[in-house]
Amino acid sequence: MPKAQLCTGAGHAEIPGAERTGQRRYTMSLHATKHRTNPSTGARPVLPHPAARPGPRADTMTTTETTPIQAAKPSTLLRAAASLLVVRDGPQGMEVLLVRRVERANDRSSGAYVFPGGTLDPQDQALHLHAAGLDDAAASERLNLPANGLDFYLAAVRECFEEAGLLLAYHRDGEMLAPDHLDAGQQDFLRQAVQRGGPGLAHACAELGLRLAADRLAYHSYWLTPPGLPKRFDTRFFVAIAPSGQVAIHDGMEIVEHRWIRPGEAADPDSGLPMMHVTRRTLQSIAHFETAQDCFASTSQLRDIACIMPRLAKGAAGVRPVMPNESSYAEIGRIDPDGKAHARYELAPGEPVQLSGRVWRVTANNGSVMTGPGTNTYLVGGGARNEWAVIDPGPDDAAHVQAVLAAAPGPIRWIVVTHTHMDHSPAAPALQAATGATVLGRAAPPTQWQDTGFAAARDLQHGERIAIGDDCTLRVIHTPGHASNHLCYLLEEEKTLFTGDHVMQGSTVVIAPPDGDMRAYIDSLAALQEEDLEWLAPGHGFLIARPQEAIRLLMRHRLHREAKVVNALRDLGPAPIEALLPRVYDDVPERMYPVAQRSLLAHLLKLVADGKAVEADGRWQTA
Ligand SMILES: [Zn+2]
């Protein structure tokens, strides 16, 4: 897994090549003025690179963010771009080259420190002939593109030369190019060749016998600018070791400063260096390397590099980019595919969120260790009759009831509950009093932590369908495990399953005997694998994409824990539960032991039911 996947928060993909205007002037050897092909506008023409088209590109993401990205409808063309992390060994350890862009209005990266790089250019195709050690087929395979992958490598090499005066190339003697390979005239020729209107870098390579060292670039990461921004970039980042002997230089116009700096130091917000989040995250991803060689070698080993596309959303901290590993990411992609930034990255109590034409959510203000961000109350309905059902009215909280009533787009006719824990059903009487709705669910079992006052008009049966409207149907699925009376509701028209506490987002469901039953829980998860599902709408947390993947992970997690229980019984049994606990939950902090002990009991009881363990006088052992 590429390290960059651990990153969070990015302003947008690196856009160092965008919006450059004006002439550049360099003052030292091995650097050049930027080649311009459209001086009249000052803008560089953007090669409509095949990789930049949304269609084929979506296919390259099947291993990572398939659903959200395919759901996206980019309103602007993605511009293919390449960025280069040039690293070297400094006195304090590895350093990376940053260049600072000139300050300019209407440029999101104005004044920011970036890595050398920019958009692909038609001339990059002509550079193929002069690439060393990497052909287009191999380059495309590495970038997971059908073709023209080499353009990204060569654009990174070219941009690094144009912006920072460092040319990753082999001299005709096979050595990496050093200043003393070229006399003053040749250096001047090289500089002239890449100036605006000049014959270009390919011509200079041919004349000087240079071959561009594409094989000295290691593919590091892949970012897409969030949807919704006026300019969007499809940027590949590479790592290269600085060519020894060459000296970095900036032009003083487009690039007003350059500096070699330790990546961790640059990424530290206290450094005061203005930069986009993508730059900061990329710096953090290489900060742990001791040497340039380590960084290059490790990056060269990366495979299956995932596309990282932040999405813009709003919340307490204002609008910010949300990363694919954040809990709100999939939901944001669903309700705001075009990046209008109206979706939220946090569950704000009392604030209604429209999840589809048929579904709204209001989160109760009861967040805690056990309830996560608070209990979700869903409103499901609409259609011609505009009638609505409430799924899980929530805790007995007058403010929450008011918020649900205010959020309902039409009359509430049904109140259905997933189960009768105190954070899910106790608001039913107040909501019923206000609406006259019919309450449905299953009666509370006579155990702890139950809403014993819950009174349903009748018990719902597994497989029963509740017709909310002409095209809005909830099917009841009995899912015992977390609670014996637990029901999930499948909105059949949208293949969205309201999971209550059977599946939560981001936390492990508590299975507390006697009402909680691990064997039943795993069976209930397995039964869901037979359903055609597209989204999970949990009782706690955001919408969950790729339901079957999530369910598989939950089952694997439980069976992995069960295997640890069996091993502990084998090694320690017969043993009391207290002796087994630290062994089975060696990955859990001690303060969580009371909760963990209930889960351990649930596992032990399952093993007894499975005939794999026995208990006598409070001591457990394998059967
Ligand atoms: Zn519960």
Boltz pocket constraint, residues with backbone or C-beta under 6 A from the ligand:
constraints:
  - pocket:
      binder: B
      contacts: [[A, 419], [A, 421], [A, 482], [A, 483], [A, 501]]
      max_distance: 6.0
